[in-house]
Amino acid sequence: MSNPNKARGTAWESSVRDYLNRHLGLVDPDGRFLHPASADNVRRAAQEGARDVGDIHCHPFILECKDVKSPAVPTWLRQAVTEAGHAGYPFGVVVHKRRGAGASSGRVHFPISTWTAVRDTLGMPVDDAAGLYGAVYSARGTDTNRWYVTISLADFADLLADIRGAHRVPS
């Protein structure tokens, strides 16, 4: 790959995907899917051009992955929400790489509206969700479209397992 920024972004996407699949127990020790056709598997999406569908499909989330030095979280969140809509997923979030840290330390940013919908799905009050998942709230000015919630990728993996469990149909 001749573009170093694209290579770095692709490597970050793969690290996020691999971390989530391992954390959720979806792969064997060699990284092969236990159930290759399962909708629960976390996968990197093919690029779709103008109607991009996000970097990683992680039902019920679309993950937009960013490995850049200078964050632009509100702009990225608008992109993630749009791409989730293109893919037909209810939630779009951003996973930002922390310099010098492993995948589990990545920062997952949620628009306030998405965080609220996820909490409601789990039936959790604000303080309970914040405490359980280590949420940090960022309010930028009076425009609530620029407000967001941040948790670590490790906490997101736990949240993902919890939300998937909340949606399971008993056998």
C-alpha atoms as an extended CHARMM CRD file, in Angstrom:
* protein
*
       171  EXT
         1         1  MET       CA              0.0000000000        0.0000000000        0.0000000000  PROA      1               0.0000000000
         2         2  SER       CA              1.7080000000        3.1990000000       -1.1610000000  PROA      2               0.0000000000
         3         3  ASN       CA             -0.2310000000        5.6880000000        0.9920000000  PROA      3               0.0000000000
         4         4  PRO       CA              1.1650000000        5.5050000000        4.5610000000  PROA      4               0.0000000000
         5         5  ASN       CA             -1.8920000000        7.2260000000        6.0890000000  PROA      5               0.0000000000
         6         6  LYS       CA             -4.2290000000        4.7010000000        4.4500000000  PROA      6               0.0000000000
         7         7  ALA       CA             -2.0000000000        1.8440000000        5.6390000000  PROA      7               0.0000000000
         8         8  ARG       CA             -2.0710000000        3.2100000000        9.2000000000  PROA      8               0.0000000000
         9         9  GLY       CA             -5.8680000000        3.5660000000        9.0640000000  PROA      9               0.0000000000
        10        10  THR       CA             -6.3130000000        0.0430000000        7.7140000000  PROA      10              0.0000000000
        11        11  ALA       CA             -4.0420000000       -1.3410000000       10.4400000000  PROA      11              0.0000000000
        12        12  TRP       CA             -6.1000000000        0.4650000000       13.1110000000  PROA      12              0.0000000000
        13        13  GLU       CA             -9.3760000000       -0.8570000000       11.6830000000  PROA      13              0.0000000000
        14        14  SER       CA             -7.9570000000       -4.3920000000       11.7050000000  PROA      14              0.0000000000
        15        15  SER       CA             -6.7260000000       -3.9980000000       15.2950000000  PROA      15              0.0000000000
        16        16  VAL       CA            -10.1640000000       -2.8240000000       16.4420000000  PROA      16              0.0000000000
        17        17  ARG       CA            -11.9080000000       -5.6620000000       14.6010000000  PROA      17              0.0000000000
        18        18  ASP       CA             -9.5180000000       -8.2900000000       15.9450000000  PROA      18              0.0000000000
        19        19  TYR       CA             -9.7250000000       -6.9690000000       19.5160000000  PROA      19              0.0000000000
        20        20  LEU       CA            -13.5350000000       -7.0270000000       19.5260000000  PROA      20              0.0000000000
        21        21  ASN       CA            -13.7470000000      -10.4900000000       17.9760000000  PROA      21              0.0000000000
        22        22  ARG       CA            -11.3010000000      -11.8570000000       20.5740000000  PROA      22              0.0000000000
        23        23  HSD       CA            -12.9770000000      -10.0720000000       23.4990000000  PROA      23              0.0000000000
        24        24  LEU       CA            -16.4120000000      -11.3540000000       22.4580000000  PROA      24              0.0000000000
        25        25  GLY       CA            -15.1270000000      -14.9270000000       22.0110000000  PROA      25              0.0000000000
        26        26  LEU       CA            -16.0280000000      -15.0330000000       18.3200000000  PROA      26              0.0000000000
        27        27  VAL       CA            -12.6660000000      -16.3990000000       17.1090000000  PROA      27              0.0000000000
        28        28  ASP       CA            -10.3800000000      -19.3130000000       17.9490000000  PROA      28              0.0000000000
        29        29  PRO       CA             -6.8150000000      -18.7430000000       19.2470000000  PROA      29              0.0000000000
        30        30  ASP       CA             -5.6050000000      -18.4030000000       15.6360000000  PROA      30              0.0000000000
        31        31  GLY       CA             -8.1340000000      -15.6480000000       14.9050000000  PROA      31              0.0000000000
        32        32  ARG       CA            -10.4930000000      -17.7440000000       12.7550000000  PROA      32              0.0000000000
        33        33  PHE       CA            -14.2170000000      -17.2430000000       13.2230000000  PROA      33              0.0000000000
        34        34  LEU       CA            -15.8560000000      -19.9850000000       15.2640000000  PROA      34              0.0000000000
        35        35  HSD       CA            -19.0530000000      -19.5160000000       13.2330000000  PROA      35              0.0000000000
        36        36  PRO       CA            -18.0440000000      -17.8570000000        9.9310000000  PROA      36              0.0000000000
        37        37  ALA       CA            -21.6130000000      -16.9920000000        8.8600000000  PROA      37              0.0000000000
        38        38  SER       CA            -22.6920000000      -15.4930000000       12.2030000000  PROA      38              0.0000000000
        39        39  ALA       CA            -24.1160000000      -11.9680000000       12.0960000000  PROA      39              0.0000000000
        40        40  ASP       CA            -22.3920000000      -11.3770000000       15.4590000000  PROA      40              0.0000000000
        41        41  ASN       CA            -18.9260000000      -11.4750000000       13.8640000000  PROA      41              0.0000000000
        42        42  VAL       CA            -17.1960000000       -8.0940000000       13.7440000000  PROA      42              0.0000000000
        43        43  ARG       CA            -16.0910000000       -7.3580000000       10.1650000000  PROA      43              0.0000000000
        44        44  ARG       CA            -14.3630000000       -4.6480000000        8.1910000000  PROA      44              0.0000000000
        45        45  ALA       CA            -16.7290000000       -3.3570000000        5.5230000000  PROA      45              0.0000000000
        46        46  ALA       CA            -15.9380000000       -2.9690000000        1.8330000000  PROA      46              0.0000000000
        47        47  GLN       CA            -15.6890000000        0.6850000000        0.8030000000  PROA      47              0.0000000000
        48        48  GLU       CA            -18.8680000000        1.8880000000       -0.8660000000  PROA      48              0.0000000000
        49        49  GLY       CA            -17.8290000000        5.2600000000       -2.2930000000  PROA      49              0.0000000000
        50        50  ALA       CA            -20.3220000000        8.1230000000       -1.9030000000  PROA      50              0.0000000000
        51        51  ARG       CA            -22.6840000000        5.9880000000        0.2160000000  PROA      51              0.0000000000
        52        52  ASP       CA            -20.0060000000        4.7300000000        2.5720000000  PROA      52              0.0000000000
        53        53  VAL       CA            -21.2470000000        2.2420000000        5.1630000000  PROA      53              0.0000000000
        54        54  GLY       CA            -18.5560000000        2.7420000000        7.8300000000  PROA      54              0.0000000000
        55        55  ASP       CA            -15.2800000000        0.9890000000        8.5350000000  PROA      55              0.0000000000
        56        56  ILE       CA            -16.4360000000       -1.8400000000       10.7950000000  PROA      56              0.0000000000
        57        57  HSD       CA            -19.7980000000       -3.5640000000       11.0900000000  PROA      57              0.0000000000
        58        58  CYS       CA            -20.3670000000       -4.5990000000       14.6570000000  PROA      58              0.0000000000
        59        59  HSD       CA            -24.1040000000       -5.1040000000       14.9840000000  PROA      59              0.0000000000
        60        60  PRO       CA            -25.9140000000       -2.9670000000       16.1490000000  PROA      60              0.0000000000
        61        61  PHE       CA            -23.0620000000       -0.4700000000       15.6520000000  PROA      61              0.0000000000
        62        62  ILE       CA            -21.1720000000        0.9640000000       12.7150000000  PROA      62              0.0000000000
        63        63  LEU       CA            -17.6620000000        1.9390000000       13.7870000000  PROA      63              0.0000000000
        64        64  GLU       CA            -15.8310000000        4.7460000000       12.0430000000  PROA      64              0.0000000000
        65        65  CYS       CA            -12.1380000000        4.2760000000       12.9140000000  PROA      65              0.0000000000
        66        66  LYS       CA             -9.6860000000        7.1720000000       13.0790000000  PROA      66              0.0000000000
        67        67  ASP       CA             -5.9140000000        7.0270000000       13.5400000000  PROA      67              0.0000000000
        68        68  VAL       CA             -4.9790000000       10.6980000000       13.4220000000  PROA      68              0.0000000000
        69        69  LYS       CA             -3.1170000000       13.0380000000       15.7190000000  PROA      69              0.0000000000
        70        70  SER       CA             -5.6470000000       15.8960000000       15.8150000000  PROA      70              0.0000000000
        71        71  PRO       CA             -9.1980000000       14.8680000000       16.7250000000  PROA      71              0.0000000000
        72        72  ALA       CA            -12.3040000000       16.3260000000       15.0710000000  PROA      72              0.0000000000
        73        73  VAL       CA            -14.8510000000       14.3490000000       17.0840000000  PROA      73              0.0000000000
        74        74  PRO       CA            -18.0980000000       16.2360000000       16.2810000000  PROA      74              0.0000000000
        75        75  THR       CA            -17.3530000000       16.0400000000       12.5260000000  PROA      75              0.0000000000
        76        76  TRP       CA            -16.4850000000       12.3580000000       12.7990000000  PROA      76              0.0000000000
        77        77  LEU       CA            -19.6640000000       11.6340000000       14.7380000000  PROA      77              0.0000000000
        78        78  ARG       CA            -21.8120000000       13.1850000000       11.9950000000  PROA      78              0.0000000000
        79        79  GLN       CA            -19.9780000000       10.9460000000        9.5120000000  PROA      79              0.0000000000
        80        80  ALA       CA            -20.5250000000        7.8400000000       11.6710000000  PROA      80              0.0000000000
        81        81  VAL       CA            -24.2520000000        8.5180000000       12.0860000000  PROA      81              0.0000000000
        82        82  THR       CA            -24.6650000000        9.0820000000        8.3290000000  PROA      82              0.0000000000
        83        83  GLU       CA            -22.7790000000        5.8810000000        7.5060000000  PROA      83              0.0000000000
        84        84  ALA       CA            -24.7990000000        3.8820000000       10.0330000000  PROA      84              0.0000000000
        85        85  GLY       CA            -27.9150000000        5.0810000000        8.2050000000  PROA      85              0.0000000000
        86        86  HSD       CA            -26.4510000000        4.0200000000        4.8520000000  PROA      86              0.0000000000
        87        87  ALA       CA            -25.7310000000        0.5610000000        6.2820000000  PROA      87              0.0000000000
        88        88  GLY       CA            -29.1350000000        0.2440000000        7.9760000000  PROA      88              0.0000000000
        89        89  TYR       CA            -27.6600000000        0.0750000000       11.4880000000  PROA      89              0.0000000000
        90        90  PRO       CA            -29.1890000000        1.9770000000       14.4210000000  PROA      90              0.0000000000
        91        91  PHE       CA            -25.9500000000        3.2900000000       15.9680000000  PROA      91              0.0000000000
        92        92  GLY       CA            -22.8520000000        5.0070000000       14.5790000000  PROA      92              0.0000000000
        93        93  VAL       CA            -19.8040000000        5.6820000000       16.7660000000  PROA      93              0.0000000000
        94        94  VAL       CA            -16.1660000000        6.6830000000       16.2860000000  PROA      94              0.0000000000
        95        95  VAL       CA            -13.1230000000        4.7460000000       17.5230000000  PROA      95              0.0000000000
        96        96  HSD       CA            -10.0760000000        7.0230000000       17.8490000000  PROA      96              0.0000000000
        97        97  LYS       CA             -6.6210000000        5.5210000000       18.3450000000  PROA      97              0.0000000000
        98        98  ARG       CA             -4.6030000000        6.7200000000       21.3140000000  PROA      98              0.0000000000
        99        99  ARG       CA             -0.9780000000        7.2620000000       20.3760000000  PROA      99              0.0000000000
       100       100  GLY       CA              1.4030000000        4.7010000000       21.8670000000  PROA      100             0.0000000000
       101       101  ALA       CA             -1.3890000000        2.5420000000       23.3050000000  PROA      101             0.0000000000
       102       102  GLY       CA             -2.9670000000       -0.7590000000       22.3220000000  PROA      102             0.0000000000
       103       103  ALA       CA             -6.4070000000       -1.2830000000       20.8330000000  PROA      103             0.0000000000
       104       104  SER       CA             -8.1360000000       -1.7030000000       24.2060000000  PROA      104             0.0000000000
       105       105  SER       CA             -7.1920000000        1.9030000000       25.0680000000  PROA      105             0.0000000000
       106       106  GLY       CA             -8.7900000000        3.3300000000       21.9330000000  PROA      106             0.0000000000
       107       107  ARG       CA            -11.4440000000        5.9670000000       22.5860000000  PROA      107             0.0000000000
       108       108  VAL       CA            -15.0190000000        5.2780000000       21.4750000000  PROA      108             0.0000000000
       109       109  HSD       CA            -17.0660000000        8.4510000000       21.0140000000  PROA      109             0.0000000000
       110       110  PHE       CA            -20.8810000000        8.4290000000       20.9940000000  PROA      110             0.0000000000
       111       111  PRO       CA            -23.1960000000       11.2830000000       20.0300000000  PROA      111             0.0000000000
       112       112  ILE       CA            -25.3220000000       12.1270000000       23.0900000000  PROA      112             0.0000000000
       113       113  SER       CA            -28.4410000000       10.8720000000       21.2670000000  PROA      113             0.0000000000
       114       114  THR       CA            -26.7990000000        7.4970000000       20.5530000000  PROA      114             0.0000000000
       115       115  TRP       CA            -25.5390000000        7.1480000000       24.1260000000  PROA      115             0.0000000000
       116       116  THR       CA            -29.0530000000        7.8750000000       25.3890000000  PROA      116             0.0000000000
       117       117  ALA       CA            -30.5980000000        5.2890000000       23.0270000000  PROA      117             0.0000000000
       118       118  VAL       CA            -28.0290000000        2.6640000000       24.0850000000  PROA      118             0.0000000000
       119       119  ARG       CA            -28.6710000000        3.3840000000       27.7800000000  PROA      119             0.0000000000
       120       120  ASP       CA            -32.4170000000        3.1350000000       27.1740000000  PROA      120             0.0000000000
       121       121  THR       CA            -31.9580000000       -0.1950000000       25.3750000000  PROA      121             0.0000000000
       122       122  LEU       CA            -30.0530000000       -1.4780000000       28.4000000000  PROA      122             0.0000000000
       123       123  GLY       CA            -32.5620000000        0.0790000000       30.8130000000  PROA      123             0.0000000000
       124       124  MET       CA            -29.8050000000        2.0140000000       32.6140000000  PROA      124             0.0000000000
       125       125  PRO       CA            -29.9720000000        5.4130000000       34.2630000000  PROA      125             0.0000000000
       126       126  VAL       CA            -27.2630000000        7.9520000000       33.3510000000  PROA      126             0.0000000000
       127       127  ASP       CA            -25.1470000000        7.4590000000       36.4770000000  PROA      127             0.0000000000
       128       128  ASP       CA            -25.2720000000        3.6580000000       36.3190000000  PROA      128             0.0000000000
       129       129  ALA       CA            -24.1530000000        3.5680000000       32.6800000000  PROA      129             0.0000000000
       130       130  ALA       CA            -21.4260000000        6.1460000000       33.2860000000  PROA      130             0.0000000000
       131       131  GLY       CA            -20.0670000000        4.1850000000       36.2390000000  PROA      131             0.0000000000
       132       132  LEU       CA            -20.2520000000        0.7730000000       34.5800000000  PROA      132             0.0000000000
       133       133  TYR       CA            -18.6500000000        1.8180000000       31.2860000000  PROA      133             0.0000000000
       134       134  GLY       CA            -16.3830000000        4.6620000000       32.4720000000  PROA      134             0.0000000000
       135       135  ALA       CA            -18.1760000000        7.3200000000       30.4400000000  PROA      135             0.0000000000
       136       136  VAL       CA            -16.7450000000       10.8080000000       30.1790000000  PROA      136             0.0000000000
       137       137  TYR       CA            -19.0730000000       13.5580000000       28.9500000000  PROA      137             0.0000000000
       138       138  SER       CA            -17.8470000000       16.3590000000       26.6580000000  PROA      138             0.0000000000
       139       139  ALA       CA            -20.0470000000       19.4220000000       26.1840000000  PROA      139             0.0000000000
       140       140  ARG       CA            -18.8040000000       21.8770000000       23.5780000000  PROA      140             0.0000000000
       141       141  GLY       CA            -20.7360000000       25.1390000000       23.7130000000  PROA      141             0.0000000000
       142       142  THR       CA            -24.5140000000       25.3130000000       23.6710000000  PROA      142             0.0000000000
       143       143  ASP       CA            -24.9800000000       23.2630000000       20.4750000000  PROA      143             0.0000000000
       144       144  THR       CA            -25.9160000000       19.7900000000       21.7560000000  PROA      144             0.0000000000
       145       145  ASN       CA            -24.9920000000       18.3540000000       18.3330000000  PROA      145             0.0000000000
       146       146  ARG       CA            -21.3670000000       18.8930000000       19.3770000000  PROA      146             0.0000000000
       147       147  TRP       CA            -21.7360000000       17.0770000000       22.7150000000  PROA      147             0.0000000000
       148       148  TYR       CA            -20.5220000000       13.5140000000       23.0340000000  PROA      148             0.0000000000
       149       149  VAL       CA            -19.6810000000       10.6740000000       25.4220000000  PROA      149             0.0000000000
       150       150  THR       CA            -16.3610000000        8.7930000000       25.4220000000  PROA      150             0.0000000000
       151       151  ILE       CA            -15.4760000000        5.3290000000       26.7400000000  PROA      151             0.0000000000
       152       152  SER       CA            -12.5010000000        3.0280000000       26.1280000000  PROA      152             0.0000000000
       153       153  LEU       CA            -12.6470000000        0.3020000000       23.4980000000  PROA      153             0.0000000000
       154       154  ALA       CA            -12.3420000000       -2.2410000000       26.3370000000  PROA      154             0.0000000000
       155       155  ASP       CA            -15.4650000000       -0.7590000000       27.9600000000  PROA      155             0.0000000000
       156       156  PHE       CA            -17.1930000000       -0.6180000000       24.5640000000  PROA      156             0.0000000000
       157       157  ALA       CA            -16.5480000000       -4.3560000000       24.1390000000  PROA      157             0.0000000000
       158       158  ASP       CA            -18.3230000000       -4.9730000000       27.4450000000  PROA      158             0.0000000000
       159       159  LEU       CA            -21.1700000000       -2.6370000000       26.4650000000  PROA      159             0.0000000000
       160       160  LEU       CA            -21.4750000000       -4.4270000000       23.1090000000  PROA      160             0.0000000000
       161       161  ALA       CA            -21.7390000000       -7.8010000000       24.8380000000  PROA      161             0.0000000000
       162       162  ASP       CA            -24.3800000000       -6.3610000000       27.1800000000  PROA      162             0.0000000000
       163       163  ILE       CA            -26.4480000000       -4.7820000000       24.4190000000  PROA      163             0.0000000000
       164       164  ARG       CA            -26.2790000000       -7.9230000000       22.3040000000  PROA      164             0.0000000000
       165       165  GLY       CA            -27.4380000000       -9.9060000000       25.3330000000  PROA      165             0.0000000000
       166       166  ALA       CA            -30.3450000000       -7.5030000000       25.7890000000  PROA      166             0.0000000000
       167       167  HSD       CA            -31.4430000000       -8.2130000000       22.2090000000  PROA      167             0.0000000000
       168       168  ARG       CA            -31.1430000000      -12.0200000000       22.3510000000  PROA      168             0.0000000000
       169       169  VAL       CA            -34.2470000000      -14.0560000000       21.7600000000  PROA      169             0.0000000000
       170       170  PRO       CA            -34.3580000000      -16.9050000000       24.2990000000  PROA      170             0.0000000000
       171       171  SER       CA            -33.9420000000      -20.3430000000       22.7100000000  PROA      171             0.0000000000
